[in-house]
């Protein structure tokens, strides 16, 4: 079972199996050859490149072949230095669609020791990044989170024309925290719906651990409105947690409009490029229809060379979906 410390390390995201093979008689399957989705990218994957030169980085993302993006991190009325509507226009000018926006769920406390362990700074600049991130972690990017700022975050997303507002992480280490998450999500779901958005929650591995006799994943799914609160299923974290994907989709059909296409090595610790790990996408994608899949986003946590990594991932993914 993952510890609370491990959850905080995962859900901070520098904020990181058991696959049942499909059987022919399952009518929920879809053929990969007859279904196509635009390939999206979670911008967390390219990290500081966006801060250094957003236009050049986004142009490169489009050139590599990505068609949709999912943003992460927002300060009040600003995303990568742009107002939401201006950022959306910038993306459109490059042939990219801003489909989804990640925001923090609630304040998450993390010690500097944990951050140093996770981010492993090698240079003075790296150390400065850890220190800056430590200041952000407590309240989410820019001090904004759904628990305290749901209307502002919804308004920003609506201004940018996105379809989905996603909670990237929220504390679920105690039953009280899980119940708080349920309240935050139901409220955020209502706020998002009024603005024409769909609210979604992104999982890590720890949502599948028992907490005071409950699995956070199931508790959240069963105590939130199924129309207001959907799931962005991170396939790598679910694999790490040993989940049976057929069971996940059968238990909560149609509640997974978004997926994170991420891969993990056999040690179930190291995140890697799509196709270079143990996640068996060939056997997961046929469940897309019953899952309710609408869009997916490639993601890799803190790759050493982001542009090389996203190039490898999209090339491998195209082969998987061919």
Long-range contacts (C-beta under 8 A, 24 or more apart in sequence): 1-209, 1-210, 2-205, 2-206, 2-209, 4-173, 4-206, 5-114, 6-205, 6-206, 7-172, 7-173, 7-204, 7-205, 7-206, 7-209, 8-108, 8-109, 8-110, 8-114, 9-110, 9-114, 9-117, 9-118, 10-169, 10-204, 10-205, 10-206, 10-237, 11-108, 11-168, 11-169, 11-170, 11-204, 11-206, 12-108, 12-110, 12-115, 12-118, 12-137, 12-169, 13-44, 13-72, 13-168, 13-169, 13-301, 14-115, 14-118, 14-119, 14-133, 14-301, 14-302, 15-104, 15-108, 15-137, 15-140, 15-168, 15-169, 16-204, 16-236, 16-237, 16-271, 16-301, 17-238, 17-239, 17-240, 17-241, 17-242, 17-243, 17-268, 17-278, 17-279, 18-242, 18-243, 18-244, 19-239, 19-244, 19-245, 19-280, 19-283, 19-284, 20-244, 20-245, 20-246, 20-247, 21-283, 22-246, 22-283, 22-286, 22-287, 26-246, 28-249, 28-253, 28-287, 28-289, 28-290, 29-286, 29-287, 29-289, 30-285, 30-286, 30-288, 30-289, 31-286, 32-282, 32-285, 32-286, 32-320, 32-321, 32-322, 33-322, 35-288, 36-321, 37-293, 37-294, 37-295, 37-296, 38-67, 38-68, 38-97, 38-295, 39-65, 39-66, 39-67, 39-68, 39-296, 39-298, 39-314, 39-317, 39-318, 40-66, 40-67, 40-68, 40-69, 40-70, 40-99, 40-100, 40-295, 40-296, 40-297, 40-298, 41-66, 41-68, 41-69, 41-70, 41-297, 41-298, 41-299, 41-310, 42-69, 42-70, 42-72, 42-102, 42-260, 42-297, 42-298, 42-299, 43-69, 43-70, 43-71, 43-72, 44-72, 44-73, 44-102, 44-299, 44-301, 45-298, 45-299, 45-300, 45-301, 45-303, 45-306, 45-309, 45-310, 46-306, 46-307, 46-310, 47-302, 47-306, 48-129, 49-306, 49-307, 50-80, 51-80, 51-81, 54-80, 54-81, 54-82, 54-90, 55-90, 58-90, 58-91, 58-94, 58-96, 59-94, 60-307, 61-96, 61-310, 62-94, 62-95, 62-96, 64-307, 64-310, 64-311, 64-314, 65-314, 65-318, 66-96, 66-298, 66-310, 66-314, 67-95, 67-96, 67-97, 68-96, 68-97, 68-98, 68-99, 68-295, 68-297, 69-96, 69-97, 69-98, 69-99, 69-297, 70-99, 70-100, 70-101, 70-102, 70-166, 70-297, 71-98, 71-100, 71-101, 71-102, 71-162, 72-101, 72-102, 72-141, 72-168, 73-102, 73-141, 73-142, 74-101, 74-103, 74-141, 74-142, 74-144, 74-153, 74-156, 75-141, 75-142, 75-143, 75-144, 76-142, 76-144, 76-152, 77-156, 78-142, 79-156, 79-160, 83-159, 84-156, 84-157, 84-159, 84-160, 85-159, 85-160, 85-161, 87-160, 88-159, 88-160, 88-161, 88-162, 98-160, 98-161, 98-162, 99-162, 99-163, 99-164, 99-295, 99-297, 100-162, 100-163, 100-164, 100-165, 100-166, 100-200, 100-232, 100-258, 100-295, 100-297, 101-156, 101-157, 101-160, 101-162, 101-164, 101-165, 101-166, 102-166, 102-167, 102-168, 102-202, 103-140, 103-141, 103-144, 103-145, 103-146, 103-153, 103-157, 103-165, 103-166, 103-167, 103-168, 104-139, 104-140, 104-141, 104-144, 104-145, 104-146, 104-167, 104-168, 104-169, 104-170, 105-140, 105-145, 105-146, 105-147, 105-167, 105-168, 105-169, 105-170, 105-171, 105-181, 105-184, 105-185, 105-201, 106-140, 106-145, 106-146, 106-147, 106-148, 106-170, 106-171, 106-180, 106-181, 106-184, 107-138, 107-139, 107-140, 107-145, 107-147, 107-148, 108-137, 108-138, 108-140, 108-169, 108-170, 108-171, 109-137, 109-138, 110-134, 110-137, 110-138, 119-302, 146-170, 146-184, 146-185, 146-188, 147-180, 147-184, 150-184, 150-187, 150-188, 150-191, 151-191, 154-188, 154-191, 154-192, 154-194, 154-195, 154-197, 155-195, 157-192, 157-195, 157-197, 158-195, 158-196, 158-197, 162-197, 163-197, 163-198, 164-197, 164-198, 164-199, 164-200, 164-232, 164-257, 164-258, 164-295, 165-192, 165-197, 165-198, 165-199, 165-200, 166-199, 166-200, 166-201, 166-202, 166-232, 166-258, 167-199, 167-200, 167-201, 167-202, 168-202, 169-202, 169-204, 170-201, 172-206, 172-207, 172-211, 172-216, 172-220, 173-206, 173-211, 174-211, 174-212, 175-211, 175-212, 175-214, 178-211, 178-214, 178-216, 178-219, 178-220, 179-223, 181-216, 181-220, 182-219, 182-220, 182-223, 182-224, 185-220, 185-224, 185-228, 185-229, 186-224, 186-225, 186-228, 186-229, 189-224, 189-225, 189-227, 189-228, 189-229, 190-228, 192-228, 193-228, 198-230, 198-257, 199-228, 199-229, 199-230, 200-229, 200-230, 200-231, 200-232, 200-257, 200-258, 201-229, 201-230, 201-231, 201-232, 202-231, 202-232, 202-234, 202-258, 202-260, 203-231, 203-232, 203-233, 203-234, 203-237, 203-238, 204-234, 204-237, 205-237, 205-238, 205-240, 205-241, 206-241, 207-241, 208-238, 208-241, 208-242, 208-243, 209-241, 218-251, 221-251, 221-252, 221-255, 226-252, 226-255, 230-255, 230-256, 230-257, 230-258, 230-292, 231-255, 231-256, 231-258, 232-256, 232-257, 232-258, 232-259, 232-260, 233-258, 233-259, 233-260, 233-291, 234-259, 234-260, 234-262, 234-299, 235-259, 235-260, 235-261, 235-262, 235-279, 235-281, 235-284, 236-260, 236-262, 236-263, 236-264, 236-271, 236-277, 236-279, 237-262, 237-264, 239-264, 239-268, 239-278, 239-279, 240-264, 240-268, 240-269, 245-283, 245-284, 245-287, 246-287, 249-287, 249-290, 249-291, 250-290, 253-290, 253-291, 253-292, 254-290, 254-291, 254-292, 255-291, 255-292, 256-291, 256-292, 256-293, 257-292, 257-293, 257-294, 257-295, 258-293, 258-294, 258-295, 258-296, 258-297, 259-291, 259-293, 259-295, 259-296, 259-297, 260-296, 260-297, 260-299, 261-296, 261-297, 261-298, 261-299, 261-313, 261-317, 262-298, 262-299, 262-300, 262-301, 263-300, 263-313, 271-300, 271-301, 271-302, 272-300, 273-300, 273-303, 273-309, 273-312, 273-313, 273-316, 274-298, 274-300, 274-312, 274-313, 274-314, 274-316, 274-317, 274-320, 275-312, 275-313, 275-316, 275-317, 275-319, 275-320, 276-312, 276-316, 281-317, 281-320, 282-320, 285-320, 285-321
